[in-house]
Amino acid sequence: MDHDPHGLNILSVYKFGSVALAHENHRLIVSQLELLGVKNEDLECIQNSEHGILSLTSSDRRKAVQLLGKTYIWSQEEWRSELQIMLFMNVKAEIQAMDLESYLNRKLEDTRSG
């Protein structure tokens, strides 16, 4: 997913369900879903391009604040932290702007050392 509040919102709908589809949530949610995609720690792997690291829009900031008001976000420490850092740094990023070779090499190094 992209590194922005709207991406986290979509993830939360898959994991926790939707108010609009509350009557169907028991069949639709994927409770084991985990956050995959660009995270704050991955921003160094973003290539310099017009679609790289961007400033949050007012819509992004509103969505982030709205999500931080949800109880389920506070139950997901990583998600909450990602949102708070996004707001503090005022940044978002698109996954297609990542330098996947740098990203995968760093992740493999982390796995070997951890």
Secondary structure by P-SEA (a helix, b strand, c coil): ccccaaaaaaaaaaaccccccccccccccccccccccccccccccccccccccccccaaaaaaaaaaaacaaaaacaaaaaaaaaaaaacccccccccaaaaaaaaaaaaaaac
